[in-house]
Amino acid sequence: MGTEKNDMCVKCGDGIINIRVGAIIVKNGKMLMVKNNAADYYYSVGGRIKMGETSDEAVVREVYEETGVKMEIDRLGFVHENYFTGDSEKKRGLPIYEISFFFFMKVPDGFEPKCGSFTEDGVEEYVCWISPDDNVKYYPEFFRTELKHPEKNVKFIKTDER
């Protein structure tokens, strides 16, 4: 079901369970997000945890894969429990239950991301800076409010779009 055999993405009944990480990369009031030409929305840098790795190892790997830069973690910011319906070619219409760990990253001086990653359907991705207030669709939606005044404690967010 996952893009790779070791991805923490498993079939469960008629749906799918994902365990993933996301990176919160903020610079000059803008956040780094990912986009591809098959989707009408932006999404966080990140991806599925692989069997055998921890969430912090996974986010460092995913940031490197999607930006070309090995970044350090600042802190865990959010745990997100999310129900939604799949929209990728392989998962279109399937119910998905996902747990995500979102980490604030330490952005190095002179950071210039270079994306060379692809979606699970083989569509090329690219990264771009957007403001939380930009009138575009992006996920997770809670970034729009929560990143304006980030707190130091870890927040639990629950979303159900079924």
C-alpha positions in Angstrom: 0.0 0.0 0.0 2.9 2.4 0.8 5.3 3.8 -1.8 7.9 1.4 -0.3 7.7 -1.9 1.4 8.9 -0.4 4.7 6.5 2.6 4.8 4.2 2.6 7.8 1.1 2.5 5.6 -1.0 -0.6 6.0 -4.4 -1.7 4.8 -7.0 -2.0 7.6 -10.4 -3.2 6.6 -11.6 -1.1 3.7 -9.2 1.7 4.6 -5.6 2.6 5.3 -3.5 3.5 8.4 -0.6 5.9 7.9 2.0 7.0 10.4 3.9 10.0 9.2 6.0 13.0 10.1 5.9 16.5 8.9 8.5 19.3 9.1 7.7 22.9 10.1 10.2 25.0 8.3 9.7 28.7 8.8 11.8 31.5 7.4 10.9 35.3 7.3 7.3 34.5 8.3 6.8 32.0 5.5 6.6 28.3 5.7 8.1 25.8 3.3 5.5 23.6 1.7 5.4 21.0 -1.1 3.3 21.0 -4.2 2.9 18.9 -7.3 1.0 19.4 -10.5 -1.5 16.6 -9.8 -2.9 18.3 -6.6 -4.7 21.5 -6.2 -3.2 22.1 -2.7 0.1 22.4 -0.9 1.3 20.1 1.9 3.9 19.9 4.5 7.4 18.7 3.9 7.4 15.1 5.3 6.2 11.6 4.7 5.7 8.2 6.2 7.9 6.8 8.9 9.6 3.6 7.8 9.7 0.4 9.9 12.8 0.5 12.0 13.1 4.3 12.3 11.8 6.7 14.9 9.8 9.8 14.2 12.7 12.1 14.7 14.9 10.0 12.3 12.1 10.0 9.8 11.6 13.8 9.7 15.4 14.4 9.3 15.4 11.9 6.4 12.3 13.4 4.8 13.6 17.0 5.0 16.8 15.9 3.4 15.0 14.0 0.6 12.7 16.9 -0.1 15.1 19.9 0.3 18.6 18.5 -0.1 19.6 19.9 3.3 20.2 17.8 6.5 18.4 19.8 9.2 18.3 19.5 12.9 15.1 19.3 14.9 14.2 22.1 17.2 11.2 20.4 18.9 8.0 18.5 18.5 5.2 20.9 17.9 2.0 18.9 17.1 0.6 15.4 17.1 -2.2 15.3 14.5 -4.9 12.6 14.4 -6.6 12.8 11.1 -9.4 11.0 9.2 -9.8 11.9 5.5 -10.5 10.4 2.1 -7.6 9.5 -0.2 -7.1 11.5 -3.4 -4.0 10.0 -4.9 -4.3 7.7 -7.8 -3.6 4.6 -5.7 -5.9 5.6 -2.8 -8.7 7.6 -4.4 -11.8 7.4 -2.3 -10.4 5.2 0.4 -10.8 6.2 4.1 -7.5 7.0 5.6 -6.6 7.2 9.3 -3.4 9.0 9.9 -1.2 9.9 12.9 1.4 12.6 12.2 4.2 14.1 14.3 5.0 17.7 13.2 8.5 18.9 14.2 9.7 22.5 14.2 13.1 22.4 12.4 16.2 24.6 12.9 16.5 26.4 9.6 20.2 27.1 8.8 21.4 30.5 7.6 21.4 30.6 3.8 19.0 27.8 3.5 18.1 27.2 -0.1 15.9 24.1 -0.6 16.2 22.0 -3.8 13.4 19.5 -4.2 14.0 16.3 -6.1 11.3 14.1 -4.8 8.2 12.4 -6.3 4.7 11.5 -5.0 3.8 7.8 -4.6 2.2 8.1 -8.0 5.5 9.2 -9.6 4.5 12.9 -10.0 7.4 15.3 -9.5 7.2 17.6 -6.4 8.5 21.1 -5.8 8.9 23.2 -2.7 7.8 26.8 -2.2 7.5 29.4 0.5 3.9 30.5 1.4 2.5 32.7 4.1 0.0 31.2 6.5 -2.4 33.9 5.3 -2.0 33.2 1.6 -5.3 32.4 -0.1 -4.4 28.9 -1.2 -5.4 25.5 0.0 -2.8 23.7 2.1 -2.6 20.8 4.6 -2.6 20.6 7.5 -5.1 23.4 7.7 -4.3 24.1 11.4 -0.9 25.7 10.3 -3.0 28.7 9.2 -3.8 29.6 12.8 -1.3 27.7 14.9 1.9 29.0 13.2 0.9 32.6 13.7 1.7 32.3 17.4 3.4 29.0 18.0 3.5 27.7 21.6 6.4 25.9 23.2 4.2 23.0 24.4 3.2 20.1 22.1 -0.4 20.4 20.9 -2.7 17.6 20.0 -5.0 18.3 17.0 -7.8 16.1 15.8 -9.3 16.5 12.3 -12.1 14.4 10.8 -13.0 15.1 7.2 -14.9 11.8 6.5 
